[in-house]
Amino acid sequence: MEGLNLRSVLVTGSNRGIGLEMIKQLAKKSNPPQWIFAMCRDPEGLRTQDLRNLAAQHQEIVIIPLNITDPSSIKAAVAMVTERLNGTGLNLLINNAAIASPDSKLNSQTPEDMAEVYKTNVIGPMMISQAFLPLLRKASQDSPTKGMSCSKACIVNMSSYAGSITEVYLWKYGQVLPYRCSKAALNMLTRCQSLAFSDDQILCVALHPGWVLTDMGGNMAEITVDSSVAAMLKLLAHLSEKDTGTFLSWEGKILPW
């Protein structure tokens, strides 16, 4: 992970689970980023206490309110991040915030639940990436290094193997139709971003964190959140232009679309 040399990183959905652990491990690096922007819906809420405690111990952590489905909230967040960066760019954007509706069968799935999950898991990351694109471009333009890397300018979309159309991962444990379809769509968004932002030398990748022991992953999951995040950060340190537009596991394996 020491190979990940960032001046700035932004993580959505950072008040719990994978997002919170990413903030924690980034802050505890021997060479932490100068700015770690921890984004969450309600910075003063009870579910954000652990993040606030962490920020009190690490001055580089800046907690910023963000509702990824609200354009006005996104605009305000961009303004706050831009002010802190003071003319420099954003190296790494991690679109981590996501939701999953209660499991239901295909024939009983409601359009309302499907739309709500898509709004957060697909449209949200699209809007966030669009909004922070100027700062990512700035980081890429100002970098003295050639090629692509996560230390230069990168968008990481936190996906899931559940979105693999080829494998339909863990179907017997739950159909979770909106979640699966949204992650398949997020994978396509990642591919499109990799093509659209290639001239800007912004690396774009979809990551499957594993079946992680979090509130969303449940108690039958296979990997702890700290192990998952440590592996993903180690992986990000070694990605280059050959990896842009790919769908990878936390272990670095290429996953089938």
N, C-alpha and C positions, 0 to 999 in steps of 0.2 A: 504493500500500500504506500510505502514511502516514495515510490515512483510517481505517485499522483501529486503533482506540484501545482496547486491551485492558488490563485489570488482570491477568487470569489466563487462561491457555489450557492445555489438556491434549491431548496427541497420543499415541495408542496406536501401537505398532509403530514406535518412533522411533529405533531403533538403525541403520537403513539405509534406502536408497532414498528414497522420497517423504517418509516420516516424519522421517528425519534431516535432509533438506534443509529441511523446514518449520521444525524447531527452529533450524537455522542461520540462515535468513532472518528469522525472528521476532526472534532474539537480536541480529541486526545492524541492526535498524531504528533510526532516530534516536530513536524513542520506544518502546523495547521494553516488553513486558509486565513487570509487577513479578514475576510468577510464570509460568514456563514449565515445566510438568510433562511430562517426557519419560518415557513409560512403555515398558518392554520386559520380556521374559521373564527375561533373565539379565544384570543390570547389570554383573556381573564377568566375563562371557564375552569371548572373543576378538573376536567380531563386534560388540562394543559399545565397542571401543577408541576409534573415531572420535567417538562420542558423549561418552565420558568426557573426551577431549581438549577437546572443545567446551565442556563444562560447566566445565572448569578455567579457561576464559577468560571465562566469563560467569556471574556469581554468581546471576543470576535463573533459570538452568536447574537444575531439581531432578530427578534421575534416580530413578525409583521402580519397583520390581519389580512386574510385573503379568502374570498369565496370564489373558487375557480369557475363557477357558472354565472357570475355576476360581472358584466363588463365594467361597471363603475368601480367595483372593488378591485378588479384587475388593474384598471387605470391608476387608481390611488397607490396600489402596491408598486407598480412600475416607477411612479414618481418618487416613492420613498427609497427604492433600491438605487435609482439613478442618482439621487442626491448623495447617498452614502458612497457610491463608487466614484463620485467626483471626477468625471471625465474619463474613467477607465471602463473597460467592458466586463461582461459576465462570462466566466469560463465554462461553468457547468450548470445546466438546468436539469433537475431530476423531477419529472412529472410522476409523482408517487401517489397523490391523493386519488382514492377510488372508493366505490361503494359496491355492495352486492345485495340484491334483494333477497328476501327469504326464499328458500328453494321451493319450487313448484313444478309441476309436470308441464310438458309442452302444451297440452290441450287446455290447461287452465291458466296459462300465463296471461296477465293483463297488459294491455297496451300502455297503461299508465306506468307500471313498473318498468317495462322495457324502455320507455322514453326517458324516465328519470335516471336509470343507470347509464344510458347512452349519453345523456346530458353531462354527467359527471366524468365518466370514464373515457369518452371520445371527444366530445365537443370542448370540454374543459381543457384537456391537454393541447388541443388545437389552438384555442384562444390564448392560452398561456404562452405557447411557443411563438405565436404571431406577435404578441405584445412585447416579449423580451428579445425578439429577433434583432432589433437594432443594437442592443447591448452585446449579444453574442457575436454579431458581425464586427463590432468595435474590438472585442477581445481577439478575434481572429486576425483582423487587419493589423493590430498592434503587436502581435506575436512575432518574434524574430525567427521562429522555427518554421520549417517547411512541412507540408503534408498536414494530416489531421491527427488530433489526439484529444483526449478528455481534459488534458491540462491546458489546451489551447482554446477550443470552443466546441461544446458538445451538448446534445439533447439526449437524455436517457428517458425513455418511456417505460415505466414499470408495467410490464405486461404479465402474462400468465400462460403456462403450458395448456391451461384450460381453453385457451383461444386457438389452439392448433386444430385446424380442420382435418388434417391427416390423422391425428392420434385421438382426438376427443378425450383428452386426459381425465382420468378419475370419474368417468361417466357413472359408474355403479355407485359412487358415493354421493352423487347429486347432479341433477340435470342443470341447475342454475343457468337457465337459458339466457337471461339478459346479460349476465356476467360473461359467459362464454362468447356470445356474439359481440359484446362490446370490446373484448380483448382481441378478437379476430380483426375487428375494425381498427383498433389501435395499432395493430401490427401493420395494416395497410397504410395507416397514417404515417407510421415510421418510415416505410419504404418510400412514400411520396416525399416526405421531408428530406430524406437522404438524396433524392434526385433534385429537388427544388433548391436545396442549400449547398449542393456540391461545389458550385463556383465560389461560394463564400468560405469553403473549407471548414464547414461545421459538420462534425461527425454526428450521426444520428443512429441510435441503436435501441432495440426492444429487448428488455431483460426479463427473464423468468426467475424470480428469487428462490424458487423451490416451494414446496408445500410447507409453509412456515407456521410455527406455533405462535399465532397472534389471535386477537379477537376475531378477525376475519377467517383465519386459517383453521381455527378450532383445535380441540385437544387431541385429535387423531393425526395431526400433522407430523412431518418426518424430520424437520430440521429446526434448530433454535434460531431465533431472530439474530442473535449476535454472530453465530456461525455463518448465516446467510449473508449478512451485511459485510462481514469481514472478507468473505470470498468475492462478493460483487465489487467492493472497492479495490481489491487486489486485481481483479479482472480489468476494471476500468483503467487502471494504470498502464496496461499493456495494449490497449486497443489502438488501431491506426486506421488509415483510409481503407485498408482491405476489409475492415469490419463494418464500415458504414452501411446501413440498410439491412443489417442482419438481425436475426431473432436468436438470442443466446440464452443459455441457462446460466445460473450463478456460478457454475463450474467452467463456463466458457465453451460448452458444447453447442454446436449449431443445431437448432431445433427445427422440425418440419413445420411448414406453414399449415 
